[in-house]
Amino acid sequence: MVSAIGEVLSILCLAFALGMDAFSVGLGIGMQEIRLKRIFLIGLIVGLFHIFMPFIGLFLGAFLSKQMEGIAIIASGLLLCAIGFQMIFHTFIKKESQILAPVGVGLLIFAFTVSLDSFSIGISLGLSGVATAFAIMMFGLFSTLLTWFALLIGRRTHHLLGAYSEFLGGTILFGFGLLVLF
């Protein structure tokens, strides 16, 4: 009984930690002008990716080496830096369209990027049976909720900071990308 409670608490802590990546990046993305319907969709897509990626990791874990995991982490960091740089650059060059906005393919790239860590967790997930399904569902739930929360905070900050909010959001994303890389 005590062991089961400890396992559930460990899974919840891991799910929260995985969701914090989505939260951090969501703060930056939320500083763009985003409607509430888009925020809802972004959170759902990020949550689905946080379910899908560890599930794939469970099945492909035997075939992937640590080198492949390292390449995925580097790619994730570089992509976050690129998105952040694009947002910072967009602040100074007033264009109507963005290179990567959280819609369509841009949303899928965003969700993929923040869920790469859950893929590597899925590779090393040593749980079995119901605990595995519970862990994966908690990854999705926590990342969805934390993404929604971050996007709403970012949206509110955007209204308070005005033109500087996109610069701040880009700086957050760029810094988070550097954190992933180093």
Residue, then its C-alpha position, 0 to 999 in steps of 0.5 A: m500500500v505504502s509502495a503504491i502511494g509512493e509510486v503514484l506520488s512519484i508519477l505525479c511529481l514527474a508529470f508536473a516536472l514534464g508539464m513545467d517545460a510546457f509551462s515555461v515555453g507557454l509563457g513566451i508563446g502566450m505573450q503573442e496575441i492569442r484568442l481563448k479558443r486558440i489557447f484551449l486548442i494549444g493546451l489540448i495539442v500539447g497534452l496529446f503530444h505529452i501522451f503520444m511521445p512517451f507512448i512511442g518512447l515505450f515501444l521504441g526505447a529498445f531501438l534508440s541509443k543515448q546518442m539519438e536522445g542527445i540529438a533530439i535534445i539539441a534539436s529541441g534547444l535549437l528550435l526553441c532558440a530559433i522561435g525566440f529569436q524570430m519573436i525578438f526580431h519580429t518586435f523590431i520589424k513590424k510584419e503582419s505574419q510570423i515565421l512560426a505562429p502557434v497555428g497549423v504546422g507551427l503548433l505541431i512543431f511547438a507541441f513536438t518541441v516541448s514534448l521531446d523530454s516526455f519521449s525520453i522519459g517514455i524510453s526509460l519508463g520502467l513501469s508496467g501495466v496500469a501504472t504505465a497508462f496512469a503515468i502517460m495520462m498524467f503526463g498529458l493532463f499536467s502538461t495540458l493544464l500547465t500550458w493553459f495556465a501559462l498561456l493565460i498568464g502570457r496573454r494577460t502579460h501581453h495586455l499589460l506590456g503592450a509592444y514589449s510583450e513579444f520581445l519578452g516572450g521571445t527572450i523567454l523562449f530563447g533563454f529556455g532554448l539555451l537552457v536546454l542546450f547547456 
